[in-house]
Amino acid sequence: MTLKDHNRPGTRPNARREFLKTIGFGAAAMALSPMARAVQGDGVKDRPNVLFIAVDDLRPELGCYGWTHMRTPNIDKLARSGRLFKRHYIQSAVCGPSRCSLLTGRRFWSWDCWRAARKLKTEPAAPVSIAHLFRRGGYRTVCIGKISHLPGGVTDPAQKTHEVPFSWDLAYAPIGKWKDPWGAFFCYADGSVREYGYGRNKTNTPAFECADVPDEGYADGLNAQEAIKQLGDLRSRAKPFFLAVGFYKPHLPHNAPKKYWDMYDPAKIALAPNRKPPKNVDANIALHPSFEVTTHYAWPGGRGKITDAQARNQRHAYFACVSYIDAQVGKVLSELKRLDLDRNTIVVLWGDHGWHLGEHGIFGKQTNFEVAARSPLIIKTPDMPRAGQPTDALTETVDIYPTLADLCGLKAPADLPGVSLRPVLGDPTGHVKDGAFSFHGRGRYFGRTLRTDRYRIVEWSDRQKKLTPRIELYDHRIDPGENTNIAGDPENKKLVEKLLAQIKTPSRTIAKGLR
């Protein structure tokens, strides 16, 4: 079985016919591929490696997504050799739940989905995370930087790993002394367990910085450096590896070495085109006053007050951080190729959620709008057909777990809500699902959203069930910026009812006719 085998649930009927046409002359070559060997069970050592790269708060404003003003040559190069997913959606636009969904393959509204697992005195029989699955499957698993997001944001000194003791063979942040990703001063102690401590309050820390230092002057330069070191060690071992590298930027504060700041002309930094709230929405629920940037860090003007000059400056700083991360990604991918590991390694680049850069007047995440729920996803396999061609297929973060398990010949838990993206990796016109589900709460309201091919619907339900739910509907065919809520229009009444019925029971297939 190879990437061109589309005879799977949720696949378009003509996909299998296309496969049958090509199998006659392609089977011999495919059988020699690393992916084919893995699934055919030629032994654990023949299975493909996995290099998983997570980037914090990364919106799909990259060169490969059509943003020509961005300087992201290394991520763009990866997209040209892999499959870029234009419509990938996370399960919640906030770090903790999004990463819990990634690692467990399930939909979570929790900052620490491992709480119950921590209480176990022995390793559970069933894998609880993708790292656990791969380690149990014979892989060497290594985690560097931010992959999960526990309370406190970094490695828990009481554990040997980021999540639970049985997940990773090795998990840590590299040794170093720097201003940490959240602006506080870090000093990691030597040893396998890294301790941490804040040296100053975040509210005294500016929301951006561009010190004239080398890449290793900030944390992500050290993350890349350590990833390169680990690749050399993993290459010498007689087993496949799952290496997860979590970069902190462009999370606030937007700190990057000055050379990346200088890549962008401040006179050419444009403001977001839709800076006003959408029409017909309850601003107290659907929006927020950019609290992360204006209250978590030193911010002249106070809560929620962002001038045009400040907005341009913060956009500039965000762009610089993205280019800084792009350079670190490039270093790791170059080393993968130099070591000749790219021939048998699946590469995944994933953003944990999007980020408002002034859209609807917001700077930050934690909304149910498209700009927060959509994030980059690029997957590259060693034998990818039609490499470099992007896909419009709707996908979710919960699909990554079953996809990697499928490609590496491992058996994922049967009850995962996601699906393998193998059909889309084999054919960019492939189709695996009709809707993507996300959610985020606001005060006493809990917001659930469904993105179909054409629409986004949002339902804000009162947790106490005393107030009338607030409903939003956006037609992406005529309003891609989600600037006008049309849920209250009489002609949309039946459509709203059908979509609301679907949103209550997230599944991979939505009702016919609602795409």
N, C-alpha and C positions, 0 to 999 in steps of 0.2 A: 504493500500500500504506500502510495506517495502522495505528495501534495495535490496531484491532479485527480485523486479519487474523491469525487463529489457525491457519491451515492450515500449521503448521510441525511439525517432528519433536518428539515428546514431548508433543504437545498432546492433550487429551481429545477424543474424537470429536464430542461435542455442541457444542464450541466453534465449529467451522467452521459448523455448522448455524445457530448464533446469529448468526454474522457474515453469512451469506447472507440471513437474515431482515431484517437492518438495512441492507444495502448499498443497497437501492432508494431509500430516502428520506434516507440519510445521506451518500451518495457525494459529492454536490455540495459540501456543507459541509466534508467531510473533505479534499477535494482542495485547498482553500484554506489548510489548516493548515500551519504551519511544518514539522511532521514529515513531512507528505505531500510537500511541495515538496522536502525534502532527499532522500528516497528516490527521487523521480521524476527527480532529477538536473537541477534548474533552475539549477545553478551553485553553486559553492562558497559564494558570499556569501549565498545563501538558506538554507544549512544552519543548524540550530540551534546556539546556543552551549552550552557546558557549564560550569557552576559546580560544582566538586567540593570538598566540605568533609570533611576527615578529622579525627577527634577521637581523641586518644590515650587508651587505657585506659578507654574509655567503655562501661559496661555498660548494658543497656536498662532501667535504673531511671530512667524519665522519665515525665512526666505522660501523654504520649500512649501509653505502654505500660501505663497503668493504675495508676501509683504516685502517688496523690493527695498524698502529703507532699512531692513534689518541686516545685520552682519552676522550670519550664522552658517559659514561655509562648511563646517564639519557635520552638523546635523543635516544640512542640505545634501551633502555627499552620501550620508547614510540613507536618506530618503530615495536617492537616485539608484541605490542598489538593493532596496527593500520595498516594502509595501507601506505607503503612507495612508493612514486612515483619516479621511477628512471629517468624518462625523463620529468621533469617539466621545462617549459621555461617561462621567464619573457617577458614583452613586450618592455622593454628598459633597458639596463644595466647601469642605473644611478638612484639614489634614487628617485628623484622627480617624473618623469614620471611613474616609476614602481609602486610607491605607489598610484599615481592617478589612474592607471589602476586597482589596487587591490580594491580601495575604491569605484570606480564608475562602475567597471565591463566593462570598455571601453578602447580602445586603445588610449593612449595620448602621445603627445610629448610636455609636458608642465610641468614646475616646480610648477605651482599653477593653477590647473584646476578649482579652486573655485572662480576665480576672478569675473566672471559674477554673481555667486550666492551671493557673498558678497554685491552686489548692491541691492539685493531684500530687501524690507522693511518688507515683510511678508513671512511666511513659504510657499514654493511652494507646489502645490497639489501633484506633483509626486516626490518621493524620488530621491535625487541626489547622495546619498552615501549609502553604506550598513548599516552604523550606523543609518542613517535616516530611512531606511526601517525597521530595527529592532525596533527602538524607536517607530515608528508609529504603529508597530505591537504588542505593549504592553510589550516590553522588557525594562529592565533597562540597559542602555548602558554606559559603563565606559571605558575611554581610559587613559592609563598610558604610559609615555615615548614617544618614536618616532614611530608613526604609519603613519601619513602623513608627508610631508616634504615641509613646506612653505619656502619661501625665508627667511633666517635667521636661519632655521634649528630647531627651538624650538617653544614653544607656543607663539603666537602673543599676546602681552599685550592688544591689542585693541579688542580682541575677548575672549569669554568665552570658546572657544574650539579650537582645532587644525585646523579645516577647516572652518566651517560655523556655525553660532549660533544655528541652529536647528539640528545639526548632533548628538551630544552626550549629554546625561544628565550630564556627568561630564568628563572633559578631562584636564589632567595636568601632569607636571613632579613633583615628590615628593620633599618636602622641604629638603634642604640640602646644604652643602657647600663642594665643591670638585673641582678637575680638571675635566672639562667637557669632553664629548666624543671627542671634536675637539681640546683639549689641552688648551683652554682658561679657565680662572678661573670663576666659577659660584657662585653666591650667590642668591638663590631664596628668595624672600620676603614672609612672611606669608600671607595667604589669598587665595581665590579661583582662582584668576588670578595671575599667576607667572610672575614676571618681570625678565629680564635677562640683563646681560651686560658683555662684554669682558674686562678682566683685562690686557691682553697682546696680542701682535700680534702672530698669528699662526706660522709665519716664524721663530720665535725664539723658537718654541716648538719642541723637538725631536720627531721623528716618532714612538718611542716606549718608554715604561717605565715599570718597574716591582718593584714598591715600596713594602716594607714589611709591608703591612697594611691588615686589615680584608676585607672581601668582600665589606662591606659598605664604604670602603675607596675610591671606585670608584662608578660612577653613577649607574651602573647596579645592584649593591648590594642593593641600595636604591629602585630601580624599583621593584626588587623581593620582598623586604620587604613590599612595598606599595601594591603590588598585593596580598600578603597574607592577609594583613589587609582588603583589599576590598572584598576578598572572604568571609571573616567572616561577613561583613556587608551585602553582597548580599544574603548570605544564610538565613538571618533573614527576608528578604523581601518576600512578597507574589506574586512575579512575576518572570518569568525567566530572565536571564541576558545574555548580550553580553559583555564580558570583554576582551578588547584588551590590550596586554602588549607588548610594543616595546622596545627591548634591543638594545643599541647603538653599542656594540662591536659585531664582530671584525672590525668595522670601524676604520680607522686611527684617531688619533695615536693609535698604538697597545699597549694599556696600560692594564695591569692586575696585580693583587696581585702576589707577588713573588712565593707563593706556587704553582701557576699554571705554572709559568715559569719553576720551578724545576721539573715538571712532565716530561720534555723532556730533553734528553741528547744532548747537543750541538754537540757532536762528531758524533751523528747519524742523524743529520739533513741533508738530501740530497737535492741537487739542482733539479730544474725541469728538466725532461729528454729532453724536446724540447725547448732549450733556444734560438734557432735561428729563425729569421723570416721565414714564409712559403715561399716556392718557387713560383715564378711567381705572386707576388702581388706587388701593388704599396704601398711601405712602408709608404709614406707620408699620405696616406689615411686610409689604413687598420690598421696601427699601431699607437702608440703614445709613446712619450719618458718618460713614467711613471711620468707624470707631477704632479699628486696628491701627491705622496710620496716625490719627489725630489724638488718640488718648494713650496708646501703648508706648509712644515715643515722644520725645520733645517736639512740640509742634506749635510754632507761633500762630496765634489767632484763636486757638481753642478747638473744642470738639465740633467736628463736622464742618469747619470753615476752611475752605481751600480756595485760594485765589487762582486766577489764570496763570500767574507767574509760578506759583507753587506747583500747580498741576503740570506745567511744562517741565519744570525741574524734576519732579518725581517720575514723569514718563521717561525723561532722559536717563535718570538713575536706573530705572527698571531695564531699559534697553541695554545699558552698560552691563548690568548683571547677567542678562541673557547671553551677551557676547562672551562674557567671562566664562560662563558655564559651557558655552559652545567650544571654547578653546580647551577646557578640561576634558570634555567628551572626545575631542579630537585626539588628545594625548593617549587616552585609554584605547581608542579604536586603532590608532597607529601601532601601539604596542601589541595589540591582539594580532594584527597583520604581520608585524615584524617577527613574532614568535611562530608564525604559520598556524595559528590557532583559528583564524577566521574560516578556514576550509571546513571546519566541523563545529562551528559555534553559532547558535541562534542568538541574535542580538535584538533586544527590545528596549526602546526608549519610550518612557511614559511620563506624563505630567499628572500630578495627583488631583488637579482641578484647574479651572481657569482663574482669571483675576480681572476685576474691573480697573481700567485705567482712565476713569472719568465718564464712562458710559453711564447714562441715567444719573449723573452727578455723583457717582460712587467711586471710591478708591478702596479696593479690597475684594474679598471673596464673600462667602456666606450669603448667597442669594440663590434663587431658583431660576435666574435668567440664563439664557444661552451662553452669555459671555463668561459665566462662572461655572456652568455645568459641562462645558465642552473643553477638552484638553487634547494635547498632541498624543498620538500613538504611532509609532513606527516599528514594524517587525521585519527583520531580515533573516531569512533562512539560507543555508548554504546552496540549496538547489532550487531556488525560487523561480518558477516560470514567470515570464513577463515582468521581471524585476524593474523597479523604477516607475511603474504605472500605479498611480494612486487609486483609491477606491472610495466610493460614496456610500458604501454599505454602513448601515447603522450598527454600532458596536458599543459595548459597555465594558467597564473595568472588570466586572465579574466574569467576563469571557476570557480573560488572560490566563487564569488558573487552568481551566479545562483545555485551553489551546496548548499551553506548554506541556501539560501532561500528555496530551495526544501526540504531539510532535516528538516527544522523547520516550514514547512507549511505556508510560506509567499509567496506572489506573487511578483516576481521580474519584473522589466520593461521588456516588451515583445521584445524590440529591442536590447537586449544585445547580443554582438557577441559571448560570451562564452556559454558553455553547462554545464548542471549538470553532475557531476562525479558519480552520484548514481550508474550507471551500473558497474563502476570499483570498487566502494566501496563494492558492493555486490559480485563481481567476479573479482579477480585480472587479469584474462585473458580477461576482457571486453575491449571494444574499443569504443571511442567516437569521434575521429577525426583523420585525416590523415596528418595534418601539424600544425606547431607552428610558429607564426610570431613575429619577433622582429625588432627593428630599432634603429639606432643611427647615429647622424650626425658627420661630421668632416670637419670644415671649410666651404667651399662652396659646399661640397658634402653632400648629404643625403643618408644614407645607410639603405636599407631594406633587411631583410633576412628571408628565409623560411627554416625550418627544417622539413624534411620528415622522414619516417622510415629509409631511407638509406642515403639521401643526405642533405647537407646544401648548399644553393645558396645565394649569397650576390650580390645586385646591388647597386653600388654607383652612384647616379645620380647628375649631376651638377645642383645646385639650379637655376642658371642663364640660363640653357639649352643651353650653348655654347660649352661645352666640352663633349667628348664621355664618356658615362658611363663606369665605371670599374666593371668587373664581376668576381666573385669568385665562384668556385664549388669544394666541397669536398665530397669524397665518404667515408662515415663512415664505410663501410664494410671492407675497406682495409687501411683506413687512419683516425682512430678515433681521432688522435691528430691534425687534420687539418694542416698538414705540407706541402702539395703540392696542389696548385690550378690547377685544370684540366679543367677549363672552356675553355681554348684556344685549347684543343685537338680536332682535326677535328671530331673524332668519337662521341664527346659529343655535337655537334652543335644542333641537334634536341632536345636533352634532355634539354639543356640550354634554348632554345626557349620556350619549354613547361613550364618549371619552372618559367621563367621570366614572362610569361603571367599570371601565377597563383599568383605571388607575388604582382601584382598590385591591386588585389581585394581580400584582406584577407577574408577567410571564413572558416567554420569548415570542409568543404569537398574539397579536391583538386582533380584535374583531375585523372581519372582512369589510373592506370599503372605507376604513378609517386611516389609511396611510396618507 
